[in-house]
Amino acid sequence: MHAKRAIHAVSILLLTASIDAFAQAGPPPAATLNGISGCALEGNDVFVTIGQGADLRRFRYPWDSSVDAVCNASGFAVGVPAKAAPSQVSNTATPAVAAPASPGKGEFPGDLPLPAADALKQRMAGKVYRVKLPTGTSWRLQFQSNGYYFLNVTPSGFSSSGTWRTEDGRLCTQLRGEPMTCNEVRERGEVVVLKRMSGEVIDLVP
């Protein structure tokens, strides 16, 4: 009788612990997500979608610069919540992959000549380009001549690598674990102007 009570008590404790653990479990760290297929800003939260079809999953994160950086690195610009606290938006970002001439509102210079694939590759290979987004997030992009590139994001500390190639008027990149994306580009002096999948226009500044 005592043994049965003891077993029952242990079962209750284990069940309670499992419920508590489930209740405390949150989404995985945003920087560890692979295969991001969408980001959406709703109020002060960012909903990040990974996978497709039956494998699709959606996670909710309070907006901060690190989540914004992960979405930006995957080609999804979410912007800044209207009520974001000043501490959430970093003003100390170092220059990294490119600064829009008119942050988030620049128009893509489609009237400029279409750069040929080979000429665009020669221009970018072996160089580092920097971008600064309207949120204060900055990227550093290093394009290797062997077809690989490296991405570093500040101030979140996010980093990754992938492959790149050029087409006539387009730069194609594929971060590790992400699908290939091809973006329209034009050359304005030394700057490579890129139109993101979201429609945002950014400058890749060498």
C-alpha positions as a Markdown table, in Angstrom:
| # | Residue | x | y | z |
|---|---|---|---|---|
| 1 | Met | 0.0 | 0.0 | 0.0 |
| 2 | His | 2.8 | 2.4 | 1.0 |
| 3 | Ala | 4.7 | 1.4 | -2.2 |
| 4 | Lys | 1.7 | 2.2 | -4.4 |
| 5 | Arg | 1.3 | 5.6 | -2.7 |
| 6 | Ala | 5.0 | 6.3 | -3.2 |
| 7 | Ile | 4.8 | 5.4 | -6.9 |
| 8 | His | 1.7 | 7.6 | -7.3 |
| 9 | Ala | 3.4 | 10.5 | -5.6 |
| 10 | Val | 6.4 | 10.2 | -7.9 |
| 11 | Ser | 4.2 | 10.0 | -10.9 |
| 12 | Ile | 2.5 | 13.3 | -9.9 |
| 13 | Leu | 5.9 | 14.9 | -9.4 |
| 14 | Leu | 7.1 | 13.8 | -12.8 |
| 15 | Leu | 3.9 | 15.0 | -14.4 |
| 16 | Thr | 4.1 | 18.4 | -12.7 |
| 17 | Ala | 7.7 | 18.8 | -13.7 |
| 18 | Ser | 6.9 | 18.0 | -17.3 |
| 19 | Ile | 4.0 | 20.5 | -17.4 |
| 20 | Asp | 6.3 | 23.1 | -15.8 |
| 21 | Ala | 9.0 | 22.5 | -18.3 |
| 22 | Phe | 6.5 | 22.7 | -21.2 |
| 23 | Ala | 5.1 | 25.9 | -19.9 |
| 24 | Gln | 8.5 | 27.4 | -19.5 |
| 25 | Ala | 9.7 | 26.3 | -23.0 |
| 26 | Gly | 10.0 | 29.1 | -25.4 |
| 27 | Pro | 11.0 | 29.4 | -29.1 |
| 28 | Pro | 14.5 | 28.5 | -30.0 |
| 29 | Pro | 17.0 | 31.4 | -30.1 |
| 30 | Ala | 16.3 | 33.3 | -33.3 |
| 31 | Ala | 20.0 | 33.2 | -34.4 |
| 32 | Thr | 19.8 | 29.3 | -34.5 |
| 33 | Leu | 16.9 | 29.2 | -37.0 |
| 34 | Asn | 17.5 | 27.7 | -40.4 |
| 35 | Gly | 15.3 | 27.8 | -43.5 |
| 36 | Ile | 13.5 | 31.1 | -42.6 |
| 37 | Ser | 10.7 | 31.5 | -45.1 |
| 38 | Gly | 9.1 | 34.7 | -43.7 |
| 39 | Cys | 9.1 | 37.4 | -41.0 |
| 40 | Ala | 6.2 | 39.6 | -40.1 |
| 41 | Leu | 6.0 | 42.4 | -37.6 |
| 42 | Glu | 2.7 | 42.5 | -35.6 |
| 43 | Gly | 2.6 | 45.1 | -32.9 |
| 44 | Asn | 5.8 | 44.8 | -30.9 |
| 45 | Asp | 6.3 | 41.1 | -31.9 |
| 46 | Val | 8.0 | 39.4 | -34.8 |
| 47 | Phe | 6.6 | 36.2 | -36.1 |
| 48 | Val | 9.3 | 34.1 | -37.8 |
| 49 | Thr | 8.3 | 31.3 | -40.2 |
| 50 | Ile | 10.6 | 28.4 | -41.1 |
| 51 | Gly | 10.0 | 25.6 | -43.5 |
| 52 | Gln | 7.3 | 25.1 | -46.1 |
| 53 | Gly | 4.1 | 23.0 | -46.4 |
| 54 | Ala | 3.7 | 20.3 | -43.8 |
| 55 | Asp | 7.1 | 21.3 | -42.2 |
| 56 | Leu | 6.1 | 24.9 | -41.7 |
| 57 | Arg | 6.5 | 26.3 | -38.2 |
| 58 | Arg | 6.0 | 29.8 | -36.8 |
| 59 | Phe | 7.7 | 31.3 | -33.8 |
| 60 | Arg | 6.9 | 34.5 | -31.9 |
| 61 | Tyr | 9.6 | 36.8 | -30.6 |
| 62 | Pro | 9.5 | 40.2 | -28.9 |
| 63 | Trp | 11.1 | 42.7 | -31.4 |
| 64 | Asp | 14.7 | 43.5 | -30.8 |
| 65 | Ser | 17.7 | 44.3 | -33.0 |
| 66 | Ser | 19.0 | 40.7 | -32.9 |
| 67 | Val | 15.7 | 39.3 | -34.2 |
| 68 | Asp | 15.6 | 42.1 | -36.8 |
| 69 | Ala | 19.1 | 41.2 | -37.9 |
| 70 | Val | 18.2 | 37.5 | -38.4 |
| 71 | Cys | 15.2 | 38.4 | -40.5 |
| 72 | Asn | 17.2 | 41.0 | -42.5 |
| 73 | Ala | 20.0 | 38.4 | -43.1 |
| 74 | Ser | 17.3 | 36.1 | -44.6 |
| 75 | Gly | 16.0 | 38.8 | -46.9 |
| 76 | Phe | 13.0 | 39.9 | -44.9 |
| 77 | Ala | 12.9 | 43.5 | -43.6 |
| 78 | Val | 10.5 | 43.9 | -40.7 |
| 79 | Gly | 11.2 | 47.5 | -39.7 |
| 80 | Val | 10.9 | 48.9 | -36.2 |
| 81 | Pro | 7.7 | 48.8 | -34.0 |
| 82 | Ala | 6.1 | 52.2 | -33.6 |
| 83 | Lys | 6.4 | 51.8 | -29.8 |
| 84 | Ala | 9.9 | 50.3 | -29.6 |
| 85 | Ala | 11.8 | 51.4 | -26.6 |
| 86 | Pro | 15.0 | 53.4 | -27.3 |
| 87 | Ser | 17.1 | 50.7 | -25.6 |
| 88 | Gln | 15.8 | 48.2 | -28.2 |
| 89 | Val | 17.2 | 50.1 | -31.1 |
| 90 | Ser | 20.9 | 50.3 | -31.1 |
| 91 | Asn | 22.6 | 53.5 | -32.1 |
| 92 | Thr | 26.1 | 52.0 | -31.8 |
| 93 | Ala | 26.1 | 49.8 | -34.9 |
| 94 | Thr | 29.4 | 49.7 | -36.8 |
| 95 | Pro | 29.2 | 50.1 | -40.6 |
| 96 | Ala | 28.7 | 46.7 | -42.3 |
| 97 | Val | 27.2 | 45.7 | -45.6 |
| 98 | Ala | 25.6 | 48.9 | -47.0 |
| 99 | Ala | 23.8 | 52.1 | -46.2 |
| 100 | Pro | 20.8 | 53.2 | -48.1 |
| 101 | Ala | 21.0 | 56.8 | -49.5 |
| 102 | Ser | 17.5 | 57.4 | -48.2 |
| 103 | Pro | 17.1 | 54.6 | -45.6 |
| 104 | Gly | 14.2 | 52.3 | -46.4 |
| 105 | Lys | 12.7 | 54.9 | -48.8 |
| 106 | Gly | 15.2 | 55.0 | -51.7 |
| 107 | Glu | 14.0 | 54.2 | -55.1 |
| 108 | Phe | 15.8 | 51.5 | -57.2 |
| 109 | Pro | 17.7 | 53.2 | -60.1 |
| 110 | Gly | 16.3 | 50.9 | -62.7 |
| 111 | Asp | 17.2 | 53.4 | -65.4 |
| 112 | Leu | 20.9 | 52.8 | -64.9 |
| 113 | Pro | 22.7 | 50.4 | -67.2 |
| 114 | Leu | 22.3 | 46.6 | -66.5 |
| 115 | Pro | 25.6 | 45.3 | -65.2 |
| 116 | Ala | 26.9 | 42.2 | -67.1 |
| 117 | Ala | 27.3 | 39.1 | -64.9 |
| 118 | Asp | 31.1 | 38.8 | -65.5 |
| 119 | Ala | 31.7 | 42.5 | -64.9 |
| 120 | Leu | 29.7 | 42.4 | -61.7 |
| 121 | Lys | 31.6 | 39.3 | -60.5 |
| 122 | Gln | 34.9 | 41.0 | -61.1 |
| 123 | Arg | 33.8 | 44.1 | -59.3 |
| 124 | Met | 32.7 | 42.2 | -56.2 |
| 125 | Ala | 35.1 | 39.3 | -55.9 |
| 126 | Gly | 37.7 | 39.7 | -53.1 |
| 127 | Lys | 36.0 | 42.8 | -51.7 |
| 128 | Val | 34.2 | 43.7 | -48.5 |
| 129 | Tyr | 30.9 | 45.7 | -48.7 |
| 130 | Arg | 29.1 | 47.4 | -45.8 |
| 131 | Val | 25.4 | 48.1 | -45.3 |
| 132 | Lys | 23.6 | 50.1 | -42.7 |
| 133 | Leu | 19.9 | 49.6 | -42.3 |
| 134 | Pro | 17.3 | 52.1 | -41.0 |
| 135 | Thr | 17.1 | 50.2 | -37.7 |
| 136 | Gly | 20.7 | 50.9 | -36.9 |
| 137 | Thr | 21.7 | 47.3 | -37.7 |
| 138 | Ser | 24.8 | 47.0 | -39.9 |
| 139 | Trp | 26.1 | 44.2 | -42.1 |
| 140 | Arg | 29.6 | 43.4 | -43.3 |
| 141 | Leu | 29.7 | 41.3 | -46.4 |
| 142 | Gln | 32.9 | 39.7 | -47.6 |
| 143 | Phe | 32.7 | 38.2 | -51.1 |
| 144 | Gln | 35.4 | 35.7 | -51.9 |
| 145 | Ser | 36.6 | 35.0 | -55.4 |
| 146 | Asn | 36.0 | 31.3 | -54.9 |
| 147 | Gly | 32.2 | 31.8 | -54.8 |
| 148 | Tyr | 31.8 | 31.9 | -51.0 |
| 149 | Tyr | 30.9 | 34.9 | -48.9 |
| 150 | Phe | 30.7 | 35.8 | -45.2 |
| 151 | Leu | 28.1 | 37.9 | -43.3 |
| 152 | Asn | 28.6 | 39.6 | -40.0 |
| 153 | Val | 25.8 | 41.6 | -38.4 |
| 154 | Thr | 26.2 | 44.2 | -35.6 |
| 155 | Pro | 25.2 | 44.8 | -32.9 |
| 156 | Ser | 23.5 | 41.4 | -32.6 |
| 157 | Gly | 26.7 | 39.4 | -33.3 |
| 158 | Phe | 25.0 | 37.2 | -35.8 |
| 159 | Ser | 27.3 | 35.7 | -38.4 |
| 160 | Ser | 27.0 | 33.2 | -41.2 |
| 161 | Ser | 28.4 | 32.2 | -44.6 |
| 162 | Gly | 27.2 | 30.9 | -47.9 |
| 163 | Thr | 27.7 | 31.0 | -51.6 |
| 164 | Trp | 27.2 | 33.8 | -54.2 |
| 165 | Arg | 27.1 | 34.2 | -57.9 |
| 166 | Thr | 26.1 | 36.9 | -60.4 |
| 167 | Glu | 23.7 | 37.1 | -63.3 |
| 168 | Asp | 23.1 | 40.0 | -65.7 |
| 169 | Gly | 21.8 | 42.7 | -63.4 |
| 170 | Arg | 21.4 | 40.4 | -60.4 |
| 171 | Leu | 23.3 | 39.2 | -57.4 |
| 172 | Cys | 22.4 | 35.8 | -56.1 |
| 173 | Thr | 23.3 | 34.7 | -52.6 |
| 174 | Gln | 22.5 | 31.6 | -50.5 |
| 175 | Leu | 23.3 | 31.6 | -46.8 |
| 176 | Arg | 24.0 | 28.3 | -45.1 |
| 177 | Gly | 20.7 | 26.5 | -44.5 |
| 178 | Glu | 18.7 | 29.1 | -46.5 |
| 179 | Pro | 17.2 | 29.1 | -50.1 |
| 180 | Met | 19.0 | 30.9 | -52.9 |
| 181 | Thr | 17.8 | 34.5 | -53.5 |
| 182 | Cys | 18.6 | 36.7 | -56.5 |
| 183 | Asn | 18.2 | 40.4 | -56.2 |
| 184 | Glu | 18.3 | 43.1 | -58.8 |
| 185 | Val | 21.4 | 45.3 | -58.7 |
| 186 | Arg | 22.7 | 48.4 | -60.4 |
| 187 | Glu | 26.1 | 50.2 | -60.2 |
| 188 | Arg | 26.3 | 53.8 | -59.0 |
| 189 | Gly | 29.9 | 54.7 | -59.0 |
| 190 | Glu | 31.7 | 52.4 | -56.5 |
| 191 | Val | 28.4 | 51.6 | -54.8 |
| 192 | Val | 26.3 | 48.5 | -55.7 |
| 193 | Val | 22.6 | 49.4 | -55.3 |
| 194 | Leu | 20.5 | 46.3 | -54.4 |
| 195 | Lys | 16.7 | 45.8 | -54.3 |
| 196 | Arg | 15.7 | 43.4 | -51.6 |
| 197 | Met | 12.9 | 40.9 | -51.8 |
| 198 | Ser | 10.9 | 43.2 | -49.6 |
| 199 | Gly | 11.3 | 46.1 | -52.1 |
| 200 | Glu | 13.7 | 48.0 | -49.7 |
| 201 | Val | 16.6 | 49.5 | -51.6 |
| 202 | Ile | 20.1 | 49.4 | -50.0 |
| 203 | Asp | 23.6 | 50.5 | -51.0 |
| 204 | Leu | 26.5 | 48.1 | -50.8 |
| 205 | Val | 29.4 | 50.4 | -50.0 |
| 206 | Pro | 33.0 | 49.1 | -50.5 |
